[in-house]
């Protein structure tokens, strides 16, 4: 069976921080919606905006993030 992987890109402003593939979309989207933050390369970011784009074969999820401000 040939499984089609779909891409998720994480952006800080216009810079792509991480691009990854997702197989189980239902689990991924549920987890993403339940969380306010995400950790990328050991740094925590607030999820700012989520855009989903469909073309004929692929689903691309673009997630915009901003750095988490830590109160000191």
TIVO-2410 file (N, C-alpha, C; in nm, 3 decimals):
# residues 72
REC num residu      c1      c2      c3 atome chaine
REC   1      X   0.084  -0.117   0.000     N      A
REC   1      X   0.000   0.000   0.000    CA      A
REC   1      X   0.089   0.124   0.000     C      A
REC   2      X   0.062   0.215  -0.088     N      A
REC   2      X   0.137   0.339  -0.099    CA      A
REC   2      X   0.068   0.448  -0.019     C      A
REC   3      X   0.131   0.491   0.091     N      A
REC   3      X   0.073   0.596   0.174    CA      A
REC   3      X   0.127   0.731   0.129     C      A
REC   4      X   0.039   0.825   0.105     N      A
REC   4      X   0.078   0.960   0.065    CA      A
REC   4      X   0.100   1.043   0.192     C      A
REC   5      X   0.222   1.094   0.209     N      A
REC   5      X   0.252   1.179   0.324    CA      A
REC   5      X   0.221   1.323   0.288     C      A
REC   6      X   0.174   1.398   0.385     N      A
REC   6      X   0.142   1.538   0.364    CA      A
REC   6      X   0.227   1.624   0.455     C      A
REC   7      X   0.247   1.748   0.414     N      A
REC   7      X   0.344   1.834   0.477    CA      A
REC   7      X   0.282   1.931   0.576     C      A
REC   8      X   0.354   1.955   0.685     N      A
REC   8      X   0.321   2.060   0.780    CA      A
REC   8      X   0.443   2.150   0.791     C      A
REC   9      X   0.421   2.280   0.771     N      A
REC   9      X   0.529   2.379   0.782    CA      A
REC   9      X   0.500   2.472   0.899     C      A
REC  10      X   0.602   2.499   0.979     N      A
REC  10      X   0.591   2.593   1.091    CA      A
REC  10      X   0.669   2.718   1.057     C      A
REC  11      X   0.603   2.834   1.064     N      A
REC  11      X   0.663   2.962   1.025    CA      A
REC  11      X   0.670   3.059   1.140     C      A
REC  12      X   0.782   3.129   1.151     N      A
REC  12      X   0.798   3.245   1.238    CA      A
REC  12      X   0.815   3.363   1.144     C      A
REC  13      X   0.715   3.448   1.137     N      A
REC  13      X   0.707   3.555   1.037    CA      A
REC  13      X   0.714   3.487   0.900     C      A
REC  14      X   0.813   3.516   0.817     N      A
REC  14      X   0.823   3.451   0.686    CA      A
REC  14      X   0.928   3.341   0.682     C      A
REC  15      X   0.987   3.309   0.796     N      A
REC  15      X   1.094   3.209   0.802    CA      A
REC  15      X   1.037   3.074   0.843     C      A
REC  16      X   1.062   2.973   0.761     N      A
REC  16      X   1.016   2.837   0.792    CA      A
REC  16      X   1.110   2.776   0.897     C      A
REC  17      X   1.056   2.748   1.015     N      A
REC  17      X   1.135   2.689   1.123    CA      A
REC  17      X   1.145   2.538   1.111     C      A
REC  18      X   1.039   2.476   1.062     N      A
REC  18      X   1.034   2.330   1.057    CA      A
REC  18      X   0.936   2.286   0.950     C      A
REC  19      X   0.973   2.185   0.875     N      A
REC  19      X   0.884   2.124   0.778    CA      A
REC  19      X   0.886   1.974   0.805     C      A
REC  20      X   0.768   1.916   0.821     N      A
REC  20      X   0.761   1.775   0.855    CA      A
REC  20      X   0.643   1.709   0.783     C      A
REC  21      X   0.641   1.579   0.781     N      A
REC  21      X   0.531   1.505   0.718    CA      A
REC  21      X   0.442   1.442   0.824     C      A
REC  22      X   0.313   1.433   0.796     N      A
REC  22      X   0.215   1.377   0.888    CA      A
REC  22      X   0.139   1.266   0.816     C      A
REC  23      X   0.121   1.153   0.884     N      A
REC  23      X   0.045   1.042   0.829    CA      A
REC  23      X  -0.096   1.040   0.887     C      A
REC  24      X  -0.108   1.058   1.017     N      A
REC  24      X  -0.237   1.049   1.086    CA      A
REC  24      X  -0.289   1.189   1.117     C      A
REC  25      X  -0.358   1.248   1.020     N      A
REC  25      X  -0.405   1.387   1.031    CA      A
REC  25      X  -0.502   1.408   1.145     C      A
REC  26      X  -0.594   1.315   1.167     N      A
REC  26      X  -0.694   1.334   1.271    CA      A
REC  26      X  -0.630   1.350   1.408     C      A
REC  27      X  -0.531   1.266   1.439     N      A
REC  27      X  -0.461   1.275   1.567    CA      A
REC  27      X  -0.379   1.404   1.575     C      A
REC  28      X  -0.313   1.438   1.466     N      A
REC  28      X  -0.226   1.556   1.464    CA      A
REC  28      X  -0.307   1.684   1.486     C      A
REC  29      X  -0.417   1.699   1.413     N      A
REC  29      X  -0.500   1.820   1.423    CA      A
REC  29      X  -0.565   1.829   1.561     C      A
REC  30      X  -0.612   1.718   1.614     N      A
REC  30      X  -0.672   1.718   1.748    CA      A
REC  30      X  -0.571   1.764   1.852     C      A
REC  31      X  -0.450   1.713   1.846     N      A
REC  31      X  -0.346   1.752   1.939    CA      A
REC  31      X  -0.309   1.898   1.922     C      A
REC  32      X  -0.298   1.943   1.800     N      A
REC  32      X  -0.262   2.082   1.772    CA      A
REC  32      X  -0.368   2.179   1.825     C      A
REC  33      X  -0.493   2.147   1.804     N      A
REC  33      X  -0.602   2.235   1.851    CA      A
REC  33      X  -0.611   2.238   2.003     C      A
REC  34      X  -0.570   2.132   2.068     N      A
REC  34      X  -0.576   2.124   2.214    CA      A
REC  34      X  -0.460   2.197   2.282     C      A
REC  35      X  -0.361   2.236   2.204     N      A
REC  35      X  -0.241   2.298   2.260    CA      A
REC  35      X  -0.230   2.444   2.218     C      A
REC  36      X  -0.175   2.526   2.307     N      A
REC  36      X  -0.149   2.667   2.275    CA      A
REC  36      X  -0.007   2.687   2.225     C      A
REC  37      X   0.081   2.595   2.259     N      A
REC  37      X   0.223   2.610   2.227    CA      A
REC  37      X   0.276   2.485   2.160     C      A
REC  38      X   0.394   2.502   2.099     N      A
REC  38      X   0.464   2.389   2.038    CA      A
REC  38      X   0.614   2.410   2.059     C      A
REC  39      X   0.688   2.302   2.074     N      A
REC  39      X   0.832   2.309   2.093    CA      A
REC  39      X   0.901   2.268   1.964     C      A
REC  40      X   0.987   2.357   1.913     N      A
REC  40      X   1.064   2.330   1.791    CA      A
REC  40      X   1.211   2.353   1.824     C      A
REC  41      X   1.290   2.252   1.808     N      A
REC  41      X   1.433   2.259   1.837    CA      A
REC  41      X   1.459   2.315   1.976     C      A
REC  42      X   1.388   2.260   2.077     N      A
REC  42      X   1.403   2.292   2.219    CA      A
REC  42      X   1.363   2.435   2.255     C      A
REC  43      X   1.292   2.507   2.165     N      A
REC  43      X   1.240   2.639   2.196    CA      A
REC  43      X   1.089   2.633   2.187     C      A
REC  44      X   1.021   2.701   2.281     N      A
REC  44      X   0.876   2.698   2.284    CA      A
REC  44      X   0.817   2.819   2.212     C      A
REC  45      X   0.713   2.792   2.134     N      A
REC  45      X   0.646   2.896   2.054    CA      A
REC  45      X   0.496   2.891   2.079     C      A
REC  46      X   0.431   3.007   2.071     N      A
REC  46      X   0.287   3.017   2.078    CA      A
REC  46      X   0.231   2.999   1.936     C      A
REC  47      X   0.127   2.918   1.923     N      A
REC  47      X   0.063   2.900   1.792    CA      A
REC  47      X  -0.023   3.023   1.766     C      A
REC  48      X   0.010   3.095   1.659     N      A
REC  48      X  -0.056   3.220   1.626    CA      A
REC  48      X  -0.170   3.200   1.526     C      A
REC  49      X  -0.145   3.123   1.421     N      A
REC  49      X  -0.244   3.104   1.314    CA      A
REC  49      X  -0.220   2.970   1.246     C      A
REC  50      X  -0.330   2.907   1.204     N      A
REC  50      X  -0.323   2.780   1.133    CA      A
REC  50      X  -0.396   2.794   1.001     C      A
REC  51      X  -0.328   2.767   0.890     N      A
REC  51      X  -0.388   2.769   0.756    CA      A
REC  51      X  -0.378   2.631   0.693     C      A
REC  52      X  -0.489   2.584   0.638     N      A
REC  52      X  -0.490   2.455   0.570    CA      A
REC  52      X  -0.516   2.479   0.422     C      A
REC  53      X  -0.431   2.424   0.336     N      A
REC  53      X  -0.443   2.443   0.192    CA      A
REC  53      X  -0.456   2.306   0.126     C      A
REC  54      X  -0.558   2.289   0.043     N      A
REC  54      X  -0.579   2.164  -0.031    CA      A
REC  54      X  -0.548   2.189  -0.177     C      A
REC  55      X  -0.476   2.096  -0.238     N      A
REC  55      X  -0.471   2.094  -0.384    CA      A
REC  55      X  -0.530   1.959  -0.425     C      A
REC  56      X  -0.513   1.919  -0.546     N      A
REC  56      X  -0.580   1.797  -0.592    CA      A
REC  56      X  -0.537   1.671  -0.516     C      A
REC  57      X  -0.414   1.666  -0.470     N      A
REC  57      X  -0.363   1.545  -0.405    CA      A
REC  57      X  -0.320   1.572  -0.261     C      A
REC  58      X  -0.264   1.687  -0.234     N      A
REC  58      X  -0.201   1.713  -0.105    CA      A
REC  58      X  -0.282   1.806  -0.015     C      A
REC  59      X  -0.253   1.795   0.112     N      A
REC  59      X  -0.302   1.887   0.212    CA      A
REC  59      X  -0.180   1.947   0.279     C      A
REC  60      X  -0.168   2.080   0.277     N      A
REC  60      X  -0.055   2.147   0.339    CA      A
REC  60      X  -0.107   2.230   0.454     C      A
REC  61      X  -0.050   2.211   0.571     N      A
REC  61      X  -0.087   2.284   0.690    CA      A
REC  61      X   0.026   2.381   0.721     C      A
REC  62      X  -0.007   2.511   0.721     N      A
REC  62      X   0.093   2.614   0.751    CA      A
REC  62      X   0.057   2.675   0.886     C      A
REC  63      X   0.149   2.663   0.981     N      A
REC  63      X   0.126   2.710   1.116    CA      A
REC  63      X   0.220   2.826   1.145     C      A
REC  64      X   0.163   2.941   1.178     N      A
REC  64      X   0.244   3.058   1.213    CA      A
REC  64      X   0.258   3.063   1.365     C      A
REC  65      X   0.380   3.084   1.410     N      A
REC  65      X   0.409   3.086   1.553    CA      A
REC  65      X   0.482   3.215   1.590     C      A
REC  66      X   0.485   3.243   1.719     N      A
REC  66      X   0.566   3.353   1.770    CA      A
REC  66      X   0.636   3.304   1.896     C      A
REC  67      X   0.753   3.360   1.928     N      A
REC  67      X   0.826   3.312   2.046    CA      A
REC  67      X   0.743   3.330   2.172     C      A
REC  68      X   0.755   3.234   2.262     N      A
REC  68      X   0.688   3.241   2.391    CA      A
REC  68      X   0.766   3.336   2.480     C      A
REC  69      X   0.695   3.435   2.532     N      A
REC  69      X   0.760   3.532   2.622    CA      A
REC  69      X   0.753   3.477   2.763     C      A
REC  70      X   0.870   3.461   2.824     N      A
REC  70      X   0.878   3.406   2.959    CA      A
REC  70      X   0.895   3.523   3.056     C      A
REC  71      X   0.805   3.529   3.156     N      A
REC  71      X   0.817   3.634   3.258    CA      A
REC  71      X   0.928   3.599   3.356     C      A
REC  72      X   1.014   3.697   3.379     N      A
REC  72      X   1.127   3.672   3.473    CA      A
REC  72      X   1.117   3.765   3.589     C      A
***
